[in-house]
Amino acid sequence: MLLRLSIILLLFGVAACAPATNTTVERQALGIQGTVYRGTIIAMRPVAVSGARSGVGATAGAVGGGFLGSTIGGDWRARTVGGVVGALAGGAAGAAIEEGATRGEAMEFIIRPDSGGERVITQTNELGLQVGDRVTVTETDRARISREVPGTAPPRR
């Protein structure tokens, strides 16, 4: 029973570390002023996103491993050693799980704004954007690319 509860808590902790998608904004971003421009994707390439090492996974793993390890053994010495070994092993496993769960793939987009120049923005591509697509770029605390909605852009000069 304790093992199941510990595994469930660890999985929820790791799931909470999952990265946000392009259509998700942080609560702190509400009410932030930014700029918007339109442009065309002129190039793109896949990039790897490294996993996070925030310490949440290591902490959750150490707590769970220490708790489970302390239930092994008969006397207090065996339980103490089991708790220490369990915490060390759980911390290492939790850190590895967090890093693996937050690792991913993204795309680096090179955008040519209608006003000229070039910009590079890295984000996930759940929108299925391709070279040549017209996009709207929103820049606040972060830049986000979205597909341009027909009829919303001012005429091109």
Residue frames relative to the residue before (quaternion, step in Angstrom):
aa qw qx qy qz dx dy dz
M 1.0000 0.0000 0.0000 0.0000 0.00 0.00 0.00
L 0.6790 0.4789 -0.2896 0.4751 3.57 0.91 -0.92
L 0.6206 0.5423 -0.3400 0.4528 3.56 1.04 -0.73
R 0.6561 0.5069 -0.3110 0.4646 3.59 0.91 -0.87
L 0.6584 0.5096 -0.3075 0.4608 3.57 0.92 -0.91
S 0.6557 0.5109 -0.3091 0.4621 3.59 0.95 -0.85
I 0.6537 0.5034 -0.3136 0.4700 3.59 0.96 -0.84
I 0.6477 0.5140 -0.3203 0.4623 3.60 0.94 -0.84
L 0.6653 0.4949 -0.3068 0.4673 3.60 0.90 -0.88
L 0.6432 0.5175 -0.3215 0.4638 3.59 0.99 -0.78
L 0.6622 0.5015 -0.3107 0.4620 3.60 0.93 -0.84
F 0.6464 0.4980 -0.3264 0.4771 3.60 0.99 -0.76
G 0.6341 0.5319 -0.3281 0.4553 3.58 1.03 -0.73
V 0.6682 0.4767 -0.2953 0.4889 3.58 0.96 -0.83
A 0.6395 0.5280 -0.3322 0.4494 3.61 0.96 -0.79
A 0.6252 0.5435 -0.3419 0.4437 3.59 1.06 -0.65
C 0.6562 0.5115 -0.3027 0.4650 3.59 1.20 -0.44
A 0.4268 0.7267 -0.4573 0.2839 3.60 1.24 -0.13
P 0.5056 -0.6736 0.4406 0.3108 3.59 -0.94 0.79
A 0.5117 -0.6265 0.4924 0.3213 3.55 -1.19 0.60
T 0.4490 -0.6721 0.5147 0.2861 3.57 -1.20 0.46
N 0.7177 -0.4363 0.3321 0.4293 3.55 -1.34 0.06
T 0.7227 0.4303 -0.2495 0.4799 3.61 1.09 -0.57
T 0.6095 0.5216 -0.3562 0.4791 3.59 1.26 0.27
V 0.1138 -0.7820 0.6081 0.0752 3.58 -0.97 0.83
E 0.5303 -0.6137 0.4844 0.3279 3.54 -1.18 0.60
R 0.6084 -0.5612 0.4128 0.3800 3.58 -1.13 0.61
Q 0.6401 0.5451 -0.3223 0.4350 3.60 1.02 -0.78
A 0.6238 0.5614 -0.3359 0.4277 3.61 1.21 -0.42
L 0.5009 0.6544 -0.4370 0.3604 3.60 1.21 -0.26
G 0.8272 0.2039 -0.1736 0.4940 3.56 -0.85 1.00
I 0.5013 0.6416 -0.4364 0.3829 3.61 1.24 0.03
Q 0.3696 -0.7252 0.5428 0.2071 3.55 -0.96 0.94
G 0.0336 0.8021 -0.5950 0.0396 3.55 -1.06 0.71
T 0.4632 -0.6463 0.5191 0.3134 3.53 -1.31 -0.27
V 0.1915 -0.7572 0.6157 0.1039 3.53 -1.26 0.53
Y 0.0922 0.7662 -0.6350 0.0353 3.53 -1.05 0.77
R 0.3487 -0.7267 0.5577 0.1982 3.50 -1.28 0.42
G 0.0985 0.8008 -0.5846 0.0851 3.53 -1.14 0.59
T 0.4656 -0.6477 0.5310 0.2861 3.51 -1.36 -0.29
I 0.4305 -0.6617 0.5427 0.2868 3.56 -1.05 0.77
I 0.1298 -0.8176 0.5579 0.0582 3.59 -0.67 1.08
A 0.7897 -0.0149 -0.0075 0.6132 3.61 1.23 -0.30
M 0.0294 0.7821 -0.6225 0.0048 3.54 -1.26 0.41
R 0.0095 -0.7867 0.6173 -0.0008 3.54 -1.21 0.60
P 0.5091 -0.6441 0.4694 0.3250 3.58 -1.10 0.62
V 0.0554 -0.7700 0.6350 0.0298 3.57 -1.15 0.71
A 0.4194 -0.6775 0.5419 0.2672 3.55 -1.22 0.55
V 0.2557 -0.7407 0.6038 0.1461 3.56 -1.07 0.82
S 0.3737 -0.7438 0.5074 0.2227 3.57 -0.63 1.10
G 0.5492 -0.6318 0.4466 0.3158 3.54 -1.18 0.60
A 0.5247 -0.6390 0.4726 0.3050 3.56 -1.21 0.60
R 0.1186 -0.7568 0.6388 0.0718 3.52 -1.21 0.63
S 0.0847 0.8506 -0.5113 0.0889 3.57 0.69 1.11
G 0.5273 -0.6283 0.4176 0.3910 3.58 1.17 -0.44
V 0.4967 0.6622 -0.4260 0.3650 3.58 1.25 -0.25
G 0.6761 0.4929 -0.2956 0.4611 3.58 0.89 -0.91
A 0.6595 0.5035 -0.3089 0.4649 3.58 0.95 -0.86
T 0.6566 0.5093 -0.3102 0.4618 3.58 0.97 -0.84
A 0.6706 0.4877 -0.3013 0.4708 3.58 0.86 -0.95
G 0.6618 0.5053 -0.3057 0.4618 3.58 0.97 -0.83
A 0.6552 0.5117 -0.3134 0.4589 3.59 0.98 -0.82
V 0.6518 0.5036 -0.3180 0.4695 3.58 0.96 -0.84
G 0.6881 0.4774 -0.2825 0.4678 3.58 0.85 -0.97
G 0.6805 0.4906 -0.2891 0.4612 3.57 0.92 -0.91
G 0.6472 0.5155 -0.3160 0.4642 3.57 1.02 -0.76
F 0.6476 0.5135 -0.3126 0.4681 3.54 1.01 -0.83
L 0.6906 0.4657 -0.2844 0.4746 3.57 0.86 -0.95
G 0.6599 0.5209 -0.3125 0.4421 3.58 0.94 -0.83
S 0.6556 0.5235 -0.3165 0.4427 3.58 1.08 -0.67
T 0.6214 0.5348 -0.3520 0.4517 3.60 1.22 -0.19
I 0.6049 0.5507 -0.3491 0.4571 3.58 1.30 -0.16
G 0.7334 0.4076 -0.3054 0.4502 3.56 -0.97 0.79
G 0.5093 -0.6833 0.4486 0.2693 3.53 -1.27 0.39
D 0.8017 0.2357 -0.1421 0.5306 3.61 0.70 -0.97
W 0.7284 -0.4543 0.2919 0.4218 3.57 -1.28 0.16
R 0.6163 0.5490 -0.3532 0.4404 3.61 1.07 -0.64
A 0.6679 0.4919 -0.2947 0.4744 3.56 0.90 -0.92
R 0.6567 0.5018 -0.3119 0.4687 3.60 0.99 -0.80
T 0.6363 0.5224 -0.3268 0.4641 3.60 1.05 -0.74
V 0.6590 0.4861 -0.3042 0.4866 3.58 0.90 -0.92
G 0.6469 0.5186 -0.3155 0.4616 3.59 0.94 -0.85
G 0.6522 0.5173 -0.3105 0.4589 3.58 1.01 -0.80
V 0.6630 0.4959 -0.3021 0.4725 3.58 0.95 -0.86
V 0.6730 0.4790 -0.2954 0.4801 3.58 0.85 -0.94
G 0.6483 0.5226 -0.3106 0.4583 3.58 0.99 -0.85
A 0.6530 0.5087 -0.3148 0.4645 3.59 1.00 -0.82
L 0.6549 0.5040 -0.3153 0.4665 3.60 0.95 -0.82
A 0.6865 0.4668 -0.2853 0.4791 3.57 0.86 -0.95
G 0.6640 0.5080 -0.3057 0.4556 3.59 0.95 -0.85
G 0.6387 0.5257 -0.3280 0.4561 3.58 1.03 -0.75
A 0.6587 0.4943 -0.3060 0.4777 3.57 0.97 -0.85
A 0.6663 0.4917 -0.3031 0.4715 3.59 0.94 -0.88
G 0.6559 0.5220 -0.3142 0.4457 3.60 0.94 -0.85
A 0.6435 0.5109 -0.3197 0.4720 3.58 1.01 -0.80
A 0.6625 0.4995 -0.3050 0.4675 3.60 0.96 -0.85
I 0.6452 0.5125 -0.3219 0.4663 3.59 0.99 -0.80
E 0.6502 0.5132 -0.3222 0.4582 3.61 0.92 -0.86
E 0.6711 0.4944 -0.3070 0.4594 3.57 0.89 -0.91
G 0.6759 0.4927 -0.2931 0.4632 3.59 0.94 -0.85
A 0.6798 0.5028 -0.2897 0.4485 3.58 0.98 -0.82
T 0.7396 0.3981 -0.2320 0.4907 3.60 1.10 -0.58
R 0.4925 0.6271 -0.4394 0.4136 3.59 1.30 0.04
G 0.1391 0.8180 -0.5507 0.0907 3.59 -1.03 0.60
E 0.4966 -0.6107 0.5273 0.3199 3.48 -1.37 -0.33
A 0.0050 -0.7718 0.6358 -0.0070 3.56 -1.17 0.66
M 0.3768 -0.6898 0.5590 0.2641 3.54 -1.32 -0.07
E 0.2746 -0.7024 0.6283 0.1908 3.51 -1.19 0.67
F 0.1363 -0.8059 0.5753 0.0301 3.57 -0.58 1.21
I 0.1649 -0.7291 0.6510 0.1324 3.55 -1.04 0.77
I 0.1341 -0.8073 0.5747 0.0013 3.52 -0.64 1.26
R 0.1900 -0.7308 0.6408 0.1384 3.56 -1.08 0.77
P 0.2895 -0.7732 0.5381 0.1697 3.60 -0.31 1.22
D 0.6083 -0.5611 0.4147 0.3785 3.58 -1.16 0.57
S 0.6626 0.5103 -0.2991 0.4595 3.60 1.16 -0.60
G 0.6264 -0.5486 0.3288 0.4457 3.61 1.28 -0.05
G 0.6787 0.4671 -0.3730 0.4266 3.51 -1.33 0.26
E 0.3101 -0.7183 0.5777 0.2326 3.54 -1.29 -0.29
R 0.1169 -0.7730 0.6213 0.0535 3.55 -1.14 0.69
V 0.2038 -0.7507 0.6115 0.1446 3.56 -1.17 0.58
I 0.0023 0.7787 -0.6257 0.0465 3.54 -0.95 0.97
T 0.1815 -0.7750 0.5992 0.0858 3.56 -0.92 0.94
Q 0.2350 0.7438 -0.5980 0.1842 3.56 -0.83 1.03
T 0.6101 -0.5095 0.4271 0.4310 3.55 -1.29 0.10
N 0.3404 -0.7613 0.5239 0.1734 3.57 -1.20 0.46
E 0.1551 0.8081 -0.5571 0.1121 3.59 0.74 0.92
L 0.5870 0.5620 -0.3763 0.4450 3.61 1.26 -0.13
G 0.3978 -0.7408 0.4610 0.2836 3.61 1.24 -0.23
L 0.2139 0.8035 -0.5267 0.1769 3.59 1.05 0.73
Q 0.1437 -0.7837 0.6025 0.0469 3.56 -1.18 0.71
V 0.6491 -0.4733 0.4080 0.4339 3.55 -1.31 0.27
G 0.7563 0.3398 -0.2816 0.4830 3.57 -0.92 0.95
D 0.5451 0.6196 -0.4074 0.3911 3.62 1.19 -0.30
R 0.4016 -0.6653 0.5780 0.2490 3.52 -1.19 0.73
V 0.0395 -0.8197 0.5705 -0.0325 3.56 -0.84 1.01
T 0.2963 -0.6770 0.6362 0.2216 3.48 -1.40 0.33
V 0.1612 -0.7804 0.5995 0.0741 3.57 -0.86 0.98
T 0.1296 -0.7707 0.6220 0.0485 3.55 -0.85 1.04
E 0.0709 -0.8013 0.5939 0.0127 3.57 -0.71 1.09
T 0.0952 0.7407 -0.6579 0.0978 3.54 -0.70 1.18
D 0.7923 -0.0561 0.0883 0.6011 3.59 -0.45 -1.18
R 0.7587 0.1124 -0.0630 0.6385 3.55 1.30 -0.51
A 0.4260 -0.6630 0.5382 0.2987 3.54 -1.25 0.33
R 0.0622 -0.7840 0.6173 0.0183 3.56 -1.04 0.82
I 0.2404 -0.7535 0.5982 0.1291 3.53 -1.05 0.86
S 0.0523 0.7690 -0.6368 0.0203 3.55 -1.03 0.81
R 0.6080 -0.5532 0.4184 0.3864 3.52 -1.22 0.48
E 0.4711 -0.6693 0.4925 0.2959 3.58 -0.94 0.87
V 0.3298 -0.7284 0.5675 0.1967 3.55 -0.90 0.95
P 0.4722 -0.6950 0.4550 0.2950 3.61 -0.64 1.07
G 0.7963 0.3014 -0.2346 0.4690 3.55 -1.04 0.87
T 0.6547 0.5245 -0.3299 0.4330 3.63 1.19 -0.11
A 0.6528 0.5183 -0.3188 0.4513 3.57 1.20 -0.39
P 0.5023 -0.6056 0.5005 0.3611 3.56 -1.13 0.55
P 0.6304 -0.5466 0.3676 0.4107 3.61 -1.12 0.49
R 0.4990 -0.6516 0.4864 0.2996 3.58 -1.09 0.76
R 0.3869 -0.7315 0.5148 0.2241 3.57 -1.03 0.76
